[in-house]
């Protein structure tokens, strides 16, 4: 039997936010409590099924709080949990890096 795999700290973090739409959902929840349909409108490329699955995983992992209101039709809102809020600098750093990367790519393609 081999040695038990000990996860590196980066692996632990990536497992929690891994998934194409988790980081995007977390970004949109940074400053807003959003209903499901509003989150879906902000991420139109994702299917409702996939978004639901990834939001449930974020909720399971304690990063997002899901609140269901007993109304007809039912209203469901999502917001960052206190633990999810600790990801703010990471999500903002990912955004800044993405902006810089796109600008660099545009600059390189213009120079070519």
Helices and strands as residue ranges (DSSP letters): H 9-17, H 22-28, E 34-35, H 36-42, H 48-60, E 64-69, E 75-80, H 82-85, H 88-111
